[in-house]
Amino acid sequence: MKYLIKDLSRLTGFDGARIRKWQERYGMLRPERGTNGYWYYTNEDYIILQNMKRLLEKGEKLQSVVSLGREYLLGMMGAEDFNESEMALIKKISSSEYQALEEIFDAEFEKMTFPEFIRGPMQEAAVLTGRAWEAGLLSVAEEHSFSRWLFTYIYGKTRSLGLPSDPVWLVAVLPGDPHELGALMHYALLISKGVPARYAGTLSLEHIIDELRRNSYRNLSLSMAMPPSLERVEAMRKKILERTGIHKVLLGGRGYRTARARQAGEEAMQYCEPPVMNKRRKKMLGM
């Protein structure tokens, strides 16, 4: 996957100027310049920045971190950030032990309600996979393979609830975000509540608008795993509402929550809000 510097900034929390400075001064990152003049960074660059962030947050000095070198940071394992049960699950994912994983999840499924299962073991497994990839414990191929398997597993459980014939709620992934699990889990929760919904997955903005205009939908949910540009998201929401006439466009997902939290933090710093405002904002963000 290719990232612009603004994408890396949203994903890692490092501002673009700092990333560019580290690129020029230390040679830790190896982006390629496109024909349009923009620098494009890779998954490896993203992993390096994430590992640098982990070390810096633990109190390491920048000079000590960069002295480790690109290859060390790229291959740095983060096993110490995972407990024993998480490591056991990661090993099964790495070894593609899907039959064993299905048995583990099925046992959990029998213990709880469907919404509890989705919000609990399923969401935890999806987040764990992303964390393990960022820590270098799973390769891109291993992470993608498990994500596809988990998608099929969750969709199968959802189909067992029965699918509505006349959906009024469309669920899709924010255009440009390739991660579908969050949207699928939202769809599964809607179905479990008896809401007539349809899962559309990854579609372009024009295809989403076309689908909404062709059918009698009242609501649209857009999920995102990567922190987006909130300005772009709001412009997209406005365009959908203007061109389709549906009631609501709901936004959600880990990426959206992260982007909102970062925006709130930046606003607090910019305007020097008094403690009472910071406290209220933290309550709004669930902190």
N, C-alpha and C positions, 0 to 999 in steps of 0.2 A: 504494500500500500504506500502511496506517496502523500506527503504532507507539505503544505506551505508553512512558513514560519509562524503564521498566525494560528494555524491548527496546532502546532506543537506547543505554542504558548497556552492555548486553551486547555490542552490535555495535561500539561505538566505543571502549570502555574508559574513558570518562568516567563518573564516578559521577553518580547522579541529582541530588544536591544541586548539583553544579557546573552541570549542564545547566539546571536550573531557575533558578539564579542568572544565568547568561548570558542566558536568555530574558527575565528581568525587567529586568536592568540594561542590556543592549545591544540588545534587540529583534532579535537575529539569527535567531531561530526564530519560526515562526508556527503554532503548534498550534491546533487547534479543540477546544473543550470539548464532550464528548458529553452526551447527556441523562442519562447515569449519573454525571456530574460529573468524569469522567476527562479529562485532556488527551490528544489524539491528534495525533501528529506525522506528517509526510508524508515521501515520498522526498526532497523538496527539503531538508527539515530534516536528514535523514540525510547527504546529500551535503555540505551546509555544514559539519556537524560533522567529517566525514571530511577535508575540505579544511583546516579549522582544525587538525586533528590533524597533518596532513602538514606544515603551516607551523611549528607549535609544535615538532615533533620535529626540524625543521631549525634550531632555535635562535631563531626569531622570538619577539618579546615579544607577550604577549596584547594589549596596547593597540594595537600595530602591526597585528595580525591583524584585530581587530574594526574598526579604522579603515578597512579596505578596503571594508566594507559588505557587506550581504547579497547584492546582485546580483552583485558581483564574485566573491565566494566561491562563489556558485552556478554561475557560468559559468567558473570558473577551470579551465584546462586543465592536465593533468598530463603532457604529452608528454615532459618531461624524465625521467620515471620509467620510460620504456619505451625499449628498444633499437630499432635500425633494423628488424630482422626482425619484431619485435612490432608496430611502427607500421604496417608494410606489411600485416600480417594484419588489424589493426584497421580500416584503410582499406577492405579488401575486405569485411569484415563490415558496415561502415557503408554500403557501396554495394550490399549484397546480392549480391555476386558469388559466388553459391553454386556455380556450375559450376567456377569457378577454384579455389575452396576445396576442392571434392571432388577435383579433380585433384591438388592439393597433398597432401591427406591420403592419397589412394590411393597416391601415390608413396612416402610414408612407410610405409604399410601393407605394401608389398612388401619393405621392408628389414628387418623385424623380426617377432618372434613376436606372436601376438595379445595376450597379457598385456602385453608391452612396449609395444605400440601403445596399449592402453587407459591404462596407467600413464604413458605418455609424451605423445605428441601430443594425445590426447583430453583427458586431465586438464589439460594445460597450456592447451589452447584454452578449456576451461571456466573455469579460474581467470583467464586473461587477459581474458575477456569481462567478468567481474565487476570486475576491477581497472579496466578501461577505462571501465565505467559509473560507478564511484565517482569516477574522475578527471574525469568530464564529457566524455570522448571519444566515448561512445556514449549515445544517448538510451535511455529505457526501452523504447520500441518496437523499436529496433534490437537491443538486448540480448535481448529476449524472442523476436524473430524468429529470431535466430541460434541461441538456445538450443533452440528447437523444431526447427530444421533439424538441429542437431547431434544432438539426441535421435533423430530419424528415421534419421540416418546411422549412428549407433552401433548402434541396434536392428537395422538392416538387416544390418550386418556380423555381429552376434551370431546372427541367424536363419540365416545361411549355415553355422553350425556344427551346426545341427540342434537342435530343441527337445525336451526330454524329455516323455514321456507321463505319468509318475507322479512329479511333483515332491515332494521331501521338505523343501525349503528355500524359505521365502517371503521375498521382499525387498520392502520398502515404505519410504515416506518417513515420517518422524516426523509424526504428526498435527499440523497447524498450520503446518508448514514447506512452502512451495509449490515448492521447488526439487527437481526430479527427477533431474538429471543424475548426481549422486553415487550415488544408489541404482541407477540404470541401469548405471553402470560397474561397481559391485560385482556386480550380477547377471551382467553380461557376463563378468567374471572367473570367477565360479562355473561358468558354462556352459563356458567354455574349459577348465576343469579336469575336466570330466565330471561335475560335481555336478548332480543333477536339481533344478532351481530354477524358481520361477515369479516373474515380476515383477508386482507389484500396483500400484505407483505411489502416488498420494495417496489414502488411505482414512481414514475416521474410525476412532477407536479401537474402537468397537463393531463396525464392519465388518471390521476386522482380526481381532478375536476370533472373530467369526462364521466367517470364512474358515478360521481355524486349527482350529476345532472341527468343521468340515464335512469336512476332508480329513486325510490322514495325514502332516502335516508334523512334522518333528522340531526344526527350528530356524527362527528368525525374525531377519532383519536389519533394523534401522531406521536409515536414513541421515538426516543433517541438515546443511544448509548454513549455517543461521543459528545462532549460539551460543544454546543453550536454557537454561532453568532446570534444573540438574542434579537438584534435588529433584523437580521435575515428571516428569522423565524416569525417575528411579528408581521413583517411585510408579506410573508407567505400566507399567514393566517388571514390577513386582511383581504388578500387577493382571492382566497378560497371563498370567504364569506360573501364578497361582492359578486362573484361569478356563479355561485351555486344557490344561494338563498337558504342554506341549511341553518339550523338553529345555533349550533355551537361547534367550535373547533377546540378540542381539549388537547393540551400539551403535557407530556410526561416522560418518565424514564430517568435513569441515572444521569445521563448527560445533561438533560434539562435542569435537574435539581442542582447539579454541580455548577452549571453556568449561572443560575440564579443566585446561588450562595456566593460565588465569586463576585458577581455584580454588587451584591449587598455589601460585601466586605470592602470593595473599592469605593463605594459611595460613602461608607462610614469613615474611611480614611480621608477622602476628599473633603467632606463637609465637617469633619471633626464633631460628629454627633455626640451629645451628652450621654452619660452612662445610662440614663433611663431609656433613651432611644435604642442604644445598643442592646440592652436587655430585652426590650420588646421585639427587636428584630431577630435576636437569637431564638426567642420563643416561637416566632413565626416560622423560622427555618427548622424548628425541631431540635435545636442544639441544647 
